[in-house]
Amino acid sequence: MTEEKFIETIEGITRLLVPPESLTQRVPPKSPAFFNPLAKVNRNLSIMAYKAFIQDMNSDTTFADALCGVGARGLRVAVEVPGVRQIYLNDINPIAINCAKKSADLNHIIGLCNFSTEDTCKFLVEHSIRNGERFTMIDLDPFGSPSTYIDCLLRAVQDEGLVSVTATDTAVLSGVHPEVCFRRYYGRPLNNQFSNETAVRILMSLIALTASRLGLAIHPLFVHVNLNYIRIYAKIAASHSKANKVQQNIGYIQYCYKCGNRNTVREIGRSEVCNICGGSFKLSGLLWIEKLFDKEFIEKMSKYATNNYASNRRNNLEHLLLRICIDEIDDIPYYFRSDEVASKLKKNSFPLLTIIDKLSTAGYRASKTSLNAGAFKTDATIDQILKILD
């Protein structure tokens, strides 16, 4: 199939040419070019994030989609994010790039866009050499793990720039293949009730530690998980003094599979015996143990959850997700599922708001979590939770 046989679809307010099979097959094919319609929410949120990020910047901003496929995200940035001076779309597949060019022409943005078919790291690193500047914002959305590209990504972003990173090897990051996770991310995962948050924090730790080696520091802005992907947005700052403090944000989670007890430690070597049931803790990490969200940034994002993405803003999934993030206790690096608690109590599950209210009344911090619709965060321990809800 050539790009002449692609069909048009509309996402946001952007016209995209895509392979017809990508709209009909359960798993979108990589050949002749890749487009995943199920990632629409992912891309909607990215448009909000990019708008929020450049809100207070000058217009001299650039955006790079390093693994662009048919160019859906980069083209949407060109059409839907005012103020971006140049868009760079790169994919090693020439059919995908030719398709992206035709879509750019359809949207009358061909003058904003630059196209290339280079190896990802070559594209990222050599841009600053050729053009004398780094990118303001870079998106990295590979098949599987992004770990191969993190070093190149960080070398290509400007000081005070933004990186957005996707990982789709969620089975690896969530503990199904722990040896592969350690090789790719230098972190041991947990295959348990809150494994997707552990996965997010292992990926964040890899980015932070790689950045520190380059004299850079990261500031997390927003994360989300959906289907089979993890997505991270972080601001990058060139600062040796901040990079030297990276260890303040990195640590471990201890988890007891016997009773469900969990806690955070900054250094290994503490007792591996569970203080509640006497069982043995399993250790997960290195991982990011500090906040995941910049609440002010997410407030800005939520203002862009407009009718471009849903007919009713109050029922807009993206908007509702962002509101949960704003209220979430994100400095606690794990959550508790309501069905997990109910199973231990041998009762029907409590509504989340009831659980949160009871914990708050008892003097504990508690909130919903954006990472699991049926879970809550709290600084209460599992035995305290069970006592309050019994």
Secondary structure, 3 states (H helix, E strand, C coil): CCHHHCEEEEECCEEEEECHHHHCCCCCCCCCCCCCHHHHHHHHHHHHHHHHHHCCCCCCEEEEECCCCCCHHHHHHHHHCCCEEEEEEECCCHHHHHHHHHHHHHCCCHHHEEEECCCHHHHHHHHHHHHCCCEEEEEECCCCCCHHHHHHHHHHEEEEEEEEEEECCHHHHCCCCHHHHHHHHCCECCCCCCHHHHHHHHHHHHHHHHHHHCCEEEEEEEEEEECCEEEEEEEEEECHHHHCCHHHHEEEEEEECCCCCEEEECCCCCCCECCCCCCEEEEEEEEECCCCCCHHHHHHHHHCCCCCCCCCHHHCHHHHHHHHHHHCCCCCCCCEEHHHHHHHHCCCCCCHHHHHHHHHHCCCCEEECCCCCCEEEECCCHHHHHHHHC
